């Protein structure tokens, strides 16, 4: 049983399934009266295979067959998220009554902060995973729907982790940046100057294209250790066509997802006859190059880059990022005592705590929103 010696300590759970939909990350987090944040326990929860496959298809723009389908998926995702929370509690040896709240990100099915493609207006972001179901099944108050208020306030609704990065990773003696290597890569810029604004934005694909191409050509859901990419050679002409995408040079604030970067986007830039392993190597170089270019363009004084997310387990990707940033020390957040696989889940525990306290969850300097906003909708536990 975790030590709760401080009477001010409270436990929260954070749940997230990211762009790659490769599993649900669950984090049990302890906060104390001094605002310190401690990871108590973590759990990686697998999706049912058929459900994951459909979520990936929809995330890449596949047609949704009916309102009945999306409503059913909403409930199914909520059920699996509830299972993840209960499995985490069992592993930690804790009961539901010890938890103040669950912060659930859900699964993004569409992210259109610049407006829907069919009319160019009405920006939105949409995450499913019925929080009513989570609250009922776990008996814990559940806070969800964190992104839409920021979008309604003129922001992108993403990224939402820079506030936590600022709390955990900022240092007074050097300019730093945090790099989240999920399906999409995003940067948080953490200047040493205490008066310097925290900024953050998506840089483009990290793992989403690598995972999708690997699955199509090898049957494996991800490129373990970058071995598939290492077996090929970067196609410089293809890389140039990929880098010609205007999104990469757009100024922050900006965010993206599978709607923008998917295999049809890659196919439009192929000329035919490319070896699959060479395309994989080129996609890896695209991720590394766009991350490095974005950091140099926005905070060239960065001396330390702290990486988290699933991409930290791809040594080739890390090596290519480091090669493009020779003046920057690249290291995992693990070097600072923070599990790189659970930083995002910890962030949604933090956002749940902010919501209960009535505190802002967004950073306008990151998202572009008109001001600070309380994020999330509270679904109380059953009496």
Secondary structure, 3 states (H helix, E strand, C coil): CCCCCCCCCEEEEEEECCCCCCCEEEEEEEECCCCCEEEEEEEEECCCHHHHHHHHHHHCCCCCCCHHHHHHHHHHHHHHHHHHHHHHHHHHCCCHHHEEEEEECCEEEEEECCCCCCCCCCCEEEEECCHHHHHHHHCCCEEECCCHHHHHCCCCCCCCCHHHHHHHHCCCCCCEEEEEECCEEEEEEECCCCCCCCEEEEEEECCHHHHHHHHHHHCCCCCHHHHHHHCCCCCHHHHHHHHCCHHHHCCCCCCCCCCCCCHHHHHCCCCCCCCHHHHHHHHHHHHHHHHHHHHHHHCCCCCEEEEECHHHHCHHHHHHHHHHCCCCEEEEHHHHCCCCCCHHHHHHHHHHHHHHHCCCCCCHHHHCCCCCCCCCEEECCCC
